[in-house]
Amino acid sequence: MSRARIPAIVVGGYLGAGKTTLINAFLREPGGVRATVLVNDFGAINIDAGLIENTRGDTISLTNGCACCSIGDNLLEAALAATEAVPAPDLLLVEASGVAHPGRIADTLSGVGALAPAICLSVVNGARLARNARDKYVARLFAVQIETADFLSLNRFDDAATRFLRENFAPLPPTAAIGDLIATGARLHRRGRASRTPPESPGYRSQTLTVPSPVALETLERWLRALPAGVERLKGVVTVDTGRGLVEPLQLSFSQGVYELTPASPGQAAAGGSIVAIFRPGAKVGITAPEDEEGMARPGAGPRAH
């Protein structure tokens, strides 16, 4: 008797959409599902692998670019290894880079016989929906991530964002959370994905920064406010001196000029000390890390092209 094929979900969406948050929300309450998560981050180090909090399965980090193109073979090998584990996972989750084409990742996973056809779930951040849709460098990739999805997860949406989405991207895929797809045994709504040839991600570049530990909160926030417009995304965990006699690890998320600093869990703190910066196409690449108490900046690794 042959074993049932393992469900696979590719979680995609543009930079800062909320992919890691969505996956963590599922993993905190997986409903008894044992998931293996394949994490690919765009940058020289895998910040996302440190931020995924999967306590019920394995987290496998994939490095050196988008899983859909530059490390397609590595993704295939990792997926094969995951499905051959004993016991096998109940679910395979792949978190795509924000500049990846989820449909290409799904096509790669079709080479793993133990997997069911992968479902593409794209996360859309309503707060940046109109900006991304109108950006001449971003709009084409952004549209492909929405239009070729099987399902959407809507994050930070209000009435205006909902109206904009319906007016500019109709017909839309249905909305769903990860748990919904598992509970209903969702079938694919391919929406012509097999017939599309998505464009290449144009000219995104990344840089890894080594951050002094600890860095003063005032210094860090001043540095964030002064970042050049070409910085599209920052992600990492930094150890911060709040100036009130408290030193703590904080999770940093910066996307298109807006930043958040939130307390890091013990597991996330282990990934501290480095930040991955992603630069938009056409932007000047290269920034310096915030200065430490002696005023010495640490640039970290140099820029890397996609």
N, C-alpha and C positions, 0 to 999 in steps of 0.2 A: 504494500500500500504506500503510495507516494505521499510525502509530507506536503501540507498546504504551503503555498508560497508566502514569504514574509512581506507584509505591507511596507512600502517605502514612501516617504514624504520629503520633498525638496522644499525647504523654506527659503524663499528668495525675497527680493525687494531692495530698493535703493539704499544707499548709505544713510544710516540713522533712522531707518524705518521702524525699528523695534523688533528685529528678528530674534536676537538673543533673549530679550525680555519675554517674547512669546514662548520660546522653547523652554525657558526656565519656569514659566508659569505652569506649563504642562508637566515638567519633570518634578515639580514640587508636589503635585497631586496626580500621579500617572494612572490612578485607578487600577493598580495591579499590573500594568503593562511594563515589561522590562525592555527598555529602549537602548539601542546603541546609537550614539551620536557621532557623525563625522563632521568635523568643524574645519572649514577652510577660511583663513583670514587673508586679506590683501595687505601684505607687508612682510618684512623680513622675519618677524616673529609672530607666533600665534597667540595674540592677546585673547581672542575669543575662547580658545581652549581653556585658559585659566578662569574665564568668567562663567563657562557652562557648569552648572551645579547638578550633575547627574549622579545621584547616590544609588541608583538602582541598576546601573549598567555601566558600560565602558564608554569613555570619551576618547576618540581617536583624532589626533591633530594632523592636518595636511598643510604643508607649507609651500612657499614659493609661487603664489599667484592664484588665479581663479581656477576652481576645480573643473570648469567646463572647457578649458583650453590648455593652459600651459602644463597642468599636471593631471590630465585625463587618465593616464596610465596608473598613476598613484592612487587616484580615486577608485578605479576599478579594482586594484589589488586590495585596498583597504575594505571595500565593500564585500569582496569575495571572502576575505579573512573573517569579517564580522559574521557573515552568514554561516561559516563553517565552525564557529565557536560552539563549545558544548557547555551549557545548553545554548541553543541558538536564541537570538533576541526575538521578542514579539513584534518589534518595530524597528526599522532603520530610519533615522532622521539625518538629513544632510542640511547643514546651515551653509548657504551659498554666500560668497563674498557679495558686497553691495554693488559691485560693478560686473557681476556675473550674469549670464543668461541661464535661468533655471531650466528651461527646456533642453538645453544642451547637456546639462547634468543628468536630467531624466533619461535622455537618449543614451548616455554613457552607461547608466545603471541597467539598461535593457540587456547588457552583456552579462549580467549576473543571473543565472538560471533559477536560483533559489528565491529571487525577488519577484513580487507582483509588479506590474507596470507602475512606475513612480507617479505620484500625484504632485503637481506643482502648486504650492500655496504661497502667494506673494503678499507680503505685508506692505501696506501703504500708509504713510504718515500724512494725515489730513492737514496738519499745520504747515507743511511744505509742498503740498500737492500742486497748487497753482504755480508756484515759483519753479518747481522742477519741470512741470509740463511746458513752460514757456522759455526755459533756458536753452539757448541754441546748442550748447555743448552736451547737455544732459538729456534733453527732451526725448530723443530717439530711443536711447537705452531705457529710459524711464517708462515710455509707452510700451515697449516690447515686454518688459517685466510684468506689466498689468494685462496686456492684451493676450499674451500667450499662457497666462495662468489658468489652472483648472478651478482654483478657488482663491478668494481674497480674504485677508484679515485687515480690518480697518482700525487704525490707531489714531487717536486724537482727532476724531471727526466731529464737526458741528454741521448745522444745516447748510451753511454756505459751501463747505467742502463736499458734502454729499451731493449738492446740486451741481457743482463743478464737475465732479466725477461722472455723474450721469450724463451731463451735457457733452462731455469731451471724450468719453471712452465707451460709449454705448455701442453694442450690447455688452453688458458686464458679466463676468463670471459670478456665481453665487458666493456669498460670504460664509466662512466657517472657521472654527478653531481646530487645533490639532486633535483634541479629544473628540470633537464632533465627527471628524473623518474616520476615526477608528470605530466609534460607537455605531455609526451607520454603515460601515463597510463601503464607503463611498467609491463609486466607479468613476472612471476618467471622463472629463468633459474636455476633450483635447482642443477644441476651438481652433482647429487648423494648425496646431503646433508642428505637426510632422511636415506640413507643406511650406512652412516659413523658413527663411534663412536669416536669422537675426544678425544685425550689424556687429562688427567688432567694437569693443569698448575703446573709445578713441583717446589715447594719450593720457590716461591716469598714471600718476607716479606716486611712489610712497617713500617714506623715510622713517627710520626708527630712532627715537630720541631716548637717551639715558638721563633720567631725572635724579638730581641729588636727593638724598634721604637724610633727614626730612627737608622739605621745602616749605618756606613760610606761606601760609594761606594767602596773605596779602600779595606776596610776590607772584604766586601762581595765578591769582585772579587778574592781576595787572597784565601778566603775560598773555592770558587768554583774551582779554579785551583788546590787546594790541596786535593780535595775529593778522597777517595780510589776508585780503579777500580770497586769494587763491587756495587757502586751506579749506578743503571741503569737509574733512572729517578727522577727528582725533578720538582715540580710544585707549584706555589703559587704567592702571591702578597706581596711585602715587601715595607716598607717606607724607602727611601734611602736619606741620606745626601750626596749630590754630591760634597761638599767641596767648592762650589762657592756661598754659601749663599742660596742655593735652596734645599728644602726638598720636595720630590715628591714620590708618590706610583708608583712602577714599577712591571710589570708582569714578573716573573721569569720562564723560561722554560729551563730545563737542560735534555739532553738526550744523554747517552753514550759518555760522555766527552765533549760535545759541549753545550754551554749555550748562551741564549739570554736574554737581559733585555730591555723591551719595555715599553713605557708609558702606565699606566693603566687608563681605563675610570673611571668615578665616580662610576659606578655600580660595576666594578671590585675592586676598592679600598676598598669597604665595606667588601671584603673577605680577607683583608690584615692582616698580623701579623703571619701567619702560613704557613709552607711549608710541603708538603707530600713528603717523600723520599721512593722510591721503590728499593729494593735490589735484585740483580740477584740471581738465584739459586746457592747454594754452597758458597755464599759470607758471610763474617763476617758482622753481622748486628749491627748497632748502631753508630751514629755520633753525634757530638755536634754542636749546632747552632753557627753561627758566633758571636763573642764576641761583647758586647756593649761597650760604651765609658769607663765604669769602669772596663772592662775586665772580666765581669761576664758572663759566658756562660749559656744558658738556653736550656736544652736538650729536653723539651717537653715530649710528651707521649712516652712510650717505644715501642720496636718493636712488630709487630703483624704478625702472620703467616697467609697465605692464606689457 
